[in-house]
């Protein structure tokens, strides 16, 4: 089978037949007043990576972009909860477009 995005965890694999999904985590955004009944499931290699991935997904989904989120994470099937504050770093992106109608000559 050729590569692509896994329909379960959304990770990219060059060979989906050999792909193994990372563990599943439940994530809630504490500052938003979410409870475990509102939890979203993300697949990640650690509690910390699950917090980061869930924040990225939420920021892409919502019109309001957060720069700091208090996130509670637990591995699916386990009761231990870890709490993280996830900070978002904005990276400037520059793009140059050719100005073909410019009257400026070098």
Secondary structure, 3 states (H helix, E strand, C coil): CCCEECCCCCCEECCCCCCCCCCEEEEEEHHHCCCHHHCEEEECCCHHHHHHHHHHHHHHHCCCCCCEEEEEEEECCCCCCEEEEEECCCCCCCCCCCCCCCCCCC
